[in-house]
Amino acid sequence: MFSTRPSRLAGHANRPSFQIELLFMFKCYLLIVFCFLANSGFSQRRISAEDAIGLAFQNRINTTPAELGLQQQQQLLRGSNSFDNPELEYEIDPYDPTVLGVIVPLRLPNVYSSRKRLQKERIKLSELLLRLNNNEINRLVQNTYTEVQFLNARAVLLAGQDSLYQSIKNAAQRSFQAGQINKLEELFASNEANNVNNELQLIINELAAQKKALSYIINFNEDFTFDTFQPLSLDSLLYSVSDSIPAAVQQQILQQQIAISQKQLKVEKAELLPQVNAGPLFGLQNADEGSKKLGFRLGVSIPLWFGQNKSRIRAAQTGVQLAEAQRRRGLQDLQRDYQLTKSSVTRAQKNISYYNTIAIKQADEITETALRLFLGGQVSYIETLRNIIIAYQTRSNYLETIRSYNQAVIELRYLTGNF
């Protein structure tokens, strides 16, 4: 349809000023944006992903809760094998001397050792939870940093697209006023330019929000720049051909919960053993005898309520079974997440290779060819913009692919504990 009106297109194609404007915006917008970002970065601190992780660990808000949990369990270790509180008795009898007694409940040594071993297992669990907390902080920082890099790269791409589209929009308006194109072409050029500009503003706002979120995590209140958005390196040991997930902290936590349940069962069984009550008795001065006497009391507490005692043991046995069931379920979930993440990494790697070898080059050729044909009066505004849209969508998809790949690599590091 549009190729039947070459005279209208040639009219504006022969204007040198328009050609210079359009080609300049297309060829030089990336250089302009780069120079702008570089100049603005002189007064800002560049923070790499490693720097952000280090700052996040310096932010005590991120690590203090887990560290305090470990400290609390360590403090409880000393009291795990302590004796029960003594009992003070004061007996007054009108026919016998007044007696003051101190009774100390004493359990068999197995009870105290079982309690201590249980508390040591709880300390190990707290240490594992601290490691898991550190891994989660690491994952959060890397994911947020990757999102900031992606949004910045997206903003740069849209800024160049916006500059080019605004030039085409202005040219379309001039051509319409000169009667060289119809209203549909002018509206289409304006609509596409406005859409790109609106998307650019949304991305800029989202970028500011993500940078603020990262600032909260790393406790850095100044403005900063960041590394160029590119695929993360993948350790060959991390990405093995094995179908089994390597031993990670999540697995160790699941196993440690079983160990705690088993030690709890031993404590409950030890609690059923008899308890010895012993202590001195002091016969206070009696008005008739006028002397003091010293005695000793020794007793044994026998657990006679077998029903309630056995119910605690059965509950502890069920706790062991529950921990084992949770471990099997947790390992299944970890294995599933591991396989899905590995698949995502493989898929994203192939996509990145495709974009680097074929798609990006074709997108550049489509853009250059579309503009050359447009300036030569061989295609219309609508056809030109449609081709450029395809090219820019390819570049946008490439950024999305890098984003997906980086997120998958970060998740793989988290699942394997290889940060």
Buried (B, 14 or more C-beta within 10 A) or exposed (E): EBEEBEEBBEBBBEBEEBBEBBBEBBEEBBEBBEEEBEEEBEEEEEBEBEBBBEBBBEBEEBBEEBEEBBEEBBEEBEEBBEEEEEEEEEEEEEEEBBBEBBBBBBBEEEBBBBBBBBBBBBBBBBBBBBBBBBBEBBBBBBBBBBBBBBBBBBBBBBBBBBBBBBBBBBBBBBBBEEEBBBEEBBBBBBEBBBEBBEBBEEBBEBBEEBBEEBBEBBEBEEEBBBBEBEBBEBEEEBBEEEEEBBEBBBBBBBBBBBBBBBBBBBBBBBBBBEBBBBBEBBBEEEEEEEEEEEEEBEEEEEEEEEEEBEEBBEEBBEBBEEBBEBBEEBBEEBBEBBEEBBEBBEBBBEBBEEBEEEBBEEBEEBBBEBBEBBBEBBBBBBBBBBBBBBBBEBBBBBBBBBBBBBBBBBBBBBBBBBB
